[in-house]
């Protein structure tokens, strides 16, 4: 940590809610989820289900562990999501013929069709931010970097 930054942090009382980075991220996440909830309700998806579908729309026929790696989720969290998406007939879960321990997730025709319906969501979310495009790109980059730094703390 840089000396100037460390001095600044120690000179102010650190236990004020509005000074907490974690609270800024948490409350921004709540606001973002509210925007997504409204948009995704038209598709019958929750936000975590939407994330799974985004991964599969990029590349179909992935294992549960591959999806989990992309979303930073373990299989215990991911499996119930996948079962609900399977019940909605958006994907199929099939044991791998090469390795029975692995389950391969594939989109159904209905799941592929949903991609077209979801096409306007990124623009709608961008508009909801009220930010300029460059600001959103920079913020996304900063958040990705923050996630990487925090993940390296393990």
N, C-alpha and C positions, 0 to 999 in steps of 0.2 A: 504494500500500500504506500502511496506517495506520502511524504511527510506533511505536506500542506493539507492534503485530504484527511489524514489521520488527526491532525490538530483541529481541523474544522469539526470533525465528528465528536471529538472529546470535549470541545468547548461548549457544545449545545446539549441540553438535556435530551438524550436519545430516546426516551420512552414516551414520546408524544405521537399519537396516532397519525396525524397528518404529516409527520416526518418519516414515516416508515415506507420504504420501497415496497415491502411485501403487501401493505394495504393498498397502495396505488395500483399494483398489479392485480390484486384480488378484486378490488372494486371495479376496475376497468374490465376485468374478465366477466364479472356479473353483468355489467352493462352490455358487453359484447354478446353474451349468451342470451340476453333479453331480445336483442335485435335478431339473432339467429332463430330463437324460439318462434318468433312471429313468422319469419320467412319459411322455416322448415315445417311448420304445422300444416302448410298447404301440401307438403310432400308426404306427410305422415312419418317424419323422421325426427328423432332427437338429435342434439348436436353431436354426441359421441357416435351415433349411428351414421350421421352425415360424414364424419371423419373416416369411418371405415369405408363408406361408399367412395369417398374421394380417392382413397388408396387403391381400391379395386378398379375404379374408372381409369386410373393411371396405368395399372397393370393387373390384369385378371389372373386367376388361378395362382394364388399365393397361399402359403401355409399360414397357420395361425401365428406361429412365431415370427414370420416375416412381417405380418401385419402389426403385430405387437411391437416389433423393433421400430417400425415407421412411426407409430403413435405413442411410443414410450409407455406401453401398457403391458402388464403381465397377462398370461393366459387365463388366470382366474377372473380377471376383470373383463377380458375380451370375450370369453366363451358365452356368457349370458347375452351380450350384445349380438353376437353372431347368431345365436339361437333365435332371438327375436326377429332378426332380419331374415332368417330362413323361414320362420313362421309367416312373415309378411310376403314370402315368395320372391324376395329380392336377390337371394343367393342360395347356393347349395353348399353343404358341407359333406365331403367324402373323404374317407380314409385313403391315404396314399397307397398305391399298389407297390411302390418301392420300399416304403417304410411305414408299417401300420401304426407307429406311434405318432405320425404326423397326419394332420387333417388339412386337406386342400380346400380352399374357399374359392368358389367360382360364381360369377354373376349369372343370374337367370336373364331371360329376354326382358322380363319386367324390370329387373335391376339395371340393365343397359338402357332401357327406354327412359328410366327415371333421370338419367344423366342429362337428357335434353331438357327435361322440366326444371332441372336445377341450374341450368346454364346462366340464368340472370342473377343468381344469389351473390356471386362475388361483387358485381357492380352495385347491387343494392346495399351491400355491407359497406363498400367503399364510400358511397354517397352518405350513408348514415354517420360515418366518422366525421364529416365536416372538414376533413383535412385535404390538403393538396396532395397530388399523387406522389411527389418527391418526399413529402413528409411521411407518408405511409410506408414507402419503400425504405426510408432511413430507419423508421421505428421498427419495422419488421427485422431489419438487419441487426439493430441494437438488441432486440429481444432474443434473437437467435444466438447472438454472441453471449448474452447474459446466461441463457440456458446452458451453453457449452461450458462456460466458466463454472457455473454451479454444479453441473454434472461431474466436472473434474475434481470436485471437493470430496467425492466419495471415498 
